[in-house]
């Protein structure tokens, strides 16, 4: 296999999932609905694409286990959300995590249980599917971002359809946004592996707003000078979000959960 540097591995599309003939069929969207202000994350794709050429990319080579080609097939057969979590951590967490390590960005993909939330919410009982945690010595394992994963074959989990029909977006994103509010993290994401939406909570001066990115599809192959208007890859987007989150302290949004999250 060819030797890939960090920026080249980020531009690859994710390999398609291998879905079993038997799999779960029910929606895992809970009853929580975000009732606050939802707004598009303006210029998200442009910001991701502008971020890459400005980065001082290391010429170090990634570990051999990560030197895969975009045509390498998925051989692990998935049938439920646990399988999606495993493939996400392999194809996104491992690859993007290796680039973050090479680039010396002080953040890592992790299980939520590995995060230190003792200064924010020491007795938190919920368990988000994915966490991004600090590797900085001063803020070691502090929570920086959270993510939720859903199975892509359940129609109710379609991120693209919910973005197109905003009536369902607050319900689809409610669980993830609730975690972001509880844990005071600025950044989050919802992903079905095949589709991903990135989130951030920001203040517009009068109120806190949750902004959502366009839907990033796993088949996107990334951007460079030759691709013009084509959107960035999902790995490029995660590299961008991780780099932002690594430097972000807890947000000062103390709005009570019941004002924003309802049923």
N, C-alpha and C positions, 0 to 999 in steps of 0.2 A: 504494500500500500504506500501511496505517496506520503511524504512528510508535509504536514500542514502547520503553518503558523497560525497564531490566534485569530487574526482578522479573517483568514480564509475559512476556518472552521465555523465561524459565526455566520458566514454568508450562505451556508448550506441549508437546504430545506430539511425538515424532519422526515425521516422515513415513514411511510404510511403504516398505521397499526395493522396487526394481524388479529382480527376479531373472530372469536370462536362462534360456531353455529349455535351453541347454547350460551346465553348471556343474560344479564339482568335486563328488565324491561320497564321498571318503574322509575318515576322521577324522584330525585332526592332534593328537589327544591323545597325548603321548609316554608313555614307560614310567615316568616319575617319579611316585611316589605319596607324599603327605604322611602320615607315620606318627605325628605328634604329636597333641596335643589340639586338636580342632576344636569350637568352641562358637558358638551363635548370638550375634550382636551384639544384645544386648537393647536394646529401645526405639529402634532405629535410625530407624524412620519417625517416631516421636514427636520424636526429637531434631532431625531434619531440619525438621519442620514448626515446631518451637519456635524454630529458628534464624532462620527468615525474618522474622517480625515484629520480632525484636530487632535486626535488621540496620539500620543507618542508610543506607537506600537512596538512592543519588544520583538526582537528577532529570535528569541528563544523558541525552541520547538516544543510542542506539546508532547506529553507522555505517549508512548506507542499505543496504548490501549484506546486512545482517543483519536487515532489517525484513521478515521473511517471515510469512505466515499459516500456521496449523497445517494448512490444507487444501492448501497447495502440494504438488504431487506430486513424487516423485523421478523424474527423467528419465534419470539415468545408470544403465545396466543393469550389474548386477554378476554375476560368475560365479565368483569365488574370494576368498581371504582378503585379497588386495591391494585388491580392490574394497571390501570391508567396511572396511578401514583408511581408505580415502579418504572413504567416506561418514560414518564415525565422526568423523573430524577435521573434516569440513564441518559436520555437524549437531550435534555435541557440542563438539569442540575449539574451533571458530570462535565459536560462539554463547556458550558458557560463558566462553571466553577473553575475549571482548569485555566481558562483565559483570565479570569479575575485573579487567580493566583499568580500567573505569569506576569500580569500587568501590575501586580502589587496593589490591587484594590482591596481594601480591608473589609471584606464581606464574604459570606459563604452561604450556600443553600443548606438547609438543615431541616430535621424534624422539629416541630414546634416545641416538643418536650425538652429539646436541647437549649432553648432560648432562656435567658435570664430576664424575667419580667418582675423581679422582686421589688423594684422601686416604683413600678407603675400599677401592677395589679397582682399582688403576691398570691392570692387564692383564686385565680381565674380557673373556671371549671371547663370551659370550652377548649376544643383542640382543632385549630385550623390545620389544613392538610399540609401546607408548606410554610416554612419560615425562611427569611433571610436574616442572618445574625452577624454582628460585628466580630471581626478578628483582630481589631485594634486592642493593644494591651490595656489601655485605659477603660475602654467600654467593652471588654471581652464578653462576647455572647449576648450583648444587649440586642433586643429585637429591633429590626430595621424595616421590615416589610412582611406582609403575610399574603398567602394565596389559597384559593379554594379550587379543587379539581372536580369535574363532573364527567360522566360517561358521554361520549359523543353520539352514540346511536339512539339516545332517547330524545325525541323531538322537542320536548320542553326545555332541553338543555342547549338549544341552538342559540349561540350568542349573536350570530349574524342576523337571524330573524328578529331577535329581541331589540337589537339596535335599530333595525328598520321599522319596527312597530313598538314605539316607546311605552305603550301601555303595560308591557310585561317586563320592562327593563328593571324597574324598582324592585320587583319580586325576585327576579333572577339574581340581582346583585345584592339583595338585602342582607343575606347571611355574611358575605364577605365584608360589606361596608360596616355591619355591626361589629365585627372583629376589629376593623380599623379604628372605629370610634372608641371602643372599649380600651384598646391597647395603645391609643394615641400615636399610631404610626401614620405617616403621610402617604405612604405608597402601598398598593396592593394589586392583586390581579385575580381574575377568574379565567380558568382554562378548561377546555375539554380535550386538550392535546391538539386536536385539529383546528381549534379556534381559541384565541386568547384576547381578552380585553384587559388593559392596564388602567389602574385607578390612582387618583391622588386626591387628598382633601386639602383645599386651599381657602384662604379668606379673601373675599373681594372688597374688604373694608367695612361692609355692613353685615355680612353673614358668612358662614362656612358653606362651601360648595364642594360636592363630589364631582370631579371631572373624569370622564371615561374616554379612552382612546378609540380610534377605529378598530374594527375586528381584524386581528392579525392571523392569517391562515398559515397552517404548518407547511403548505406547499410554496410559500413565498421564498424566493431564492436570494434575497438580499439586494443591496444597492451598491453601485460604483458609478464612475463617470460614464460608462457605456450604457447604463440601464435607464438613464433619464428619470422618468416619472414613476418607475416601478417602486412598489413599497419595500421597506426593509424586511429582512427575515425575522422570524420570531426570536431567534437567538440574539440577533443584533438588538432587538427591542429589550430583551432581558438584560443584556450587557449595559444598555443605556439606563434602564430603571435601577439596576443594582448599583451603578456608579453614583446615581443621584442619592439613593437611599443610604449608601455607606456614610455619607457626610451629614445626614439629616437627624437632628435630635428629636425627641418626642414633641409632637405639636401641642400647642396650648389651646386645644379645643375641649372645653369642659361642659359642652352642651349635654344635658341629661339624655341618656339613650332613648327614653320613652317619648321624647319630643321628635325623634327622627326615625325610629324603628317601630313599626306597628304591624297589624295584621289585616 
